[in-house]
Amino acid sequence: MNRVGVVTQTDIETNGNGEARRVMLQVKITAPEDVQKVEYLNPVGEDSRPVVGSLVMVVKVSNNWKFAIPITDGLEPSAEEGERHLYSSNGTTKLVSVKLKSNSKVAIANDAESLHQLNADLIDIIKSITISGSSVSLASQAALDGVKIRYNTLLDSI
């Protein structure tokens, strides 16, 4: 029987048949004493671990093998039709995200900054550059320094 449960702990350890190391979840099903250890299934090509508090569906394949598939982490969805958003989370906030947009663009952002906005700010700074003969001047060195710091902070977080 398939059942919905809440993740109470995650670990990487050997799965039930001892073949490989996998993400294993401790899942509370209904009552506090109904806690089960199950293998977490990721789609091929993905590597993730749900945060404590996420809802999962526990599927019983046999007496010796149960696995969990994700239902929700409780965070509000933001993807438009046809999009895919990948993000990390602390359980309450989407921290760093890569958004594969339906307009064929990719957006990269952390919780405070988006690469799109940084690029727009950099373009504004570039537009403020004045060239006169052999002289080049920048309207605001401080603005350029600020964007450099924000770029480095964003790139360090992804």
N, C-alpha and C positions, 0 to 999 in steps of 0.2 A: 504494500500500500504506500502511495506517495503521500508525504506530509510536509507542511510548511513549518519552518523553524527559524529561530533567531541565532545568529552566530555569537558565541560567547568567548571563543578563543581561536586563534589560527597558529599553525606551526608548519614547518617543512620537515617531514620525516618519512620513513619507509612506509609504503602503503601496506594494506592488510596481507597481501600475498608475498610481501618481501621483495618484489621485483625491482622497485625503483623508488626514489625519493619524490614525494608529491606534496602538494599543499593539502594539509589535513585540517578539518574544521571540527571544533567542538560546537554542537548545535543543541540548543534547548528546544524541544518540540512543543510540548503543551504544559506539563507541570514541571516545577523546578527540579524534580528528581528524574525526569525523562530527558536525560542528556545523552547524546550519541556522538561518537567520533566517526566522521565520514570523509571520504576523499572529495576534494573540490575539483570540478571539471572546468577547464578553460578551453575555449575554442583553439584549434591548432593555430600556431603562430602568435598566440597571446600568452603573456605571463602576468598574472595578477593575483592578489589576495584581497578578499573582501574585508572591510573594517568590521570590528565588533559592533553588533547592532544591526547588521545587514540581514535582510530576509532571504532565505534560500529554500528551494524545494528539495527535499531529501527523497531520492528515488531508490527503492530497494530492487536490486537486480537478482540477488540470491541471498541466502542466509549469511554468506561471508562477504558480500560486497554491497555497500550502499554508497551512493555518491550524491553530491549537492550541486545544483545549478542555481545561479543567481536569479533573484526576483527583483529586488530593489535595495538600494542603500539609503533610501529615504530622501535623497536630494532631488530638488525640482528639475525635471527634464527641460532642456533648452534647445534641442536639435529641431531643426525644421524638417519637413518631409524630404526624404532623400539624402539627409546628412548623417554623418557619423561623428560623434564627439568622444574622444578618449581623454580621460582625466584621472588625476590622482586626488585623493580625498583624505581628510582627517576625521571623517564621519559627520561633519557638520558643514563643510565648505569644500567646493571644488578648488583645488590649489593650482595645479598646472594643467593646461589643456591643449590638445591638438584637435582642431575642428576641421574635418573634411567637408567642405561646404558644397551645396548643390550647384553653385555657380562655378565649379571647377577650381576654386581657390582653397588654400590651406591657411588657417588662422592659428597662430601659436600665442598663448598668453599664460601668465600666472595670475594669482588672485588679485594683484594690484596693477598689472600692466599688460597691455596687448602689443604685440609686434606691429600690428596695423597702426595703432596710435603713435608708436615710436617712429615708424616710417613717416607718417604724416608730419610729425613735429620736425623730423630731420629735413624733410622737403622744405618746410617753412624756413628753416635756418639756411639751407642752401640758397633759397630765393633771396635771402637777405644779404648775400655776399655781393659786394660791389667791387668791380674791377675798373681801375682807372690807370691807363698806361701800363706801367710795370708794378703798380701798387694794387694789392688785394686787401680789402677790409671786410670784417665780419661785424654785423650789427650788434651781436651779443656773444662774446666768448663764454660768458656764464651759461647762456642757454645751450651752447654746444657742449660744454662740460657736463651740464645736467643730463642731456640726452645720452652722452657716452656712459655715464654712471648707470642710467636706467637700462641701457642696452646690456651692459655687463651684468647687472643684477638679474635681468630676465634670462640671459643666456646661461648664467650660473644655475638658475633654477630649473632649466630644462635639459 
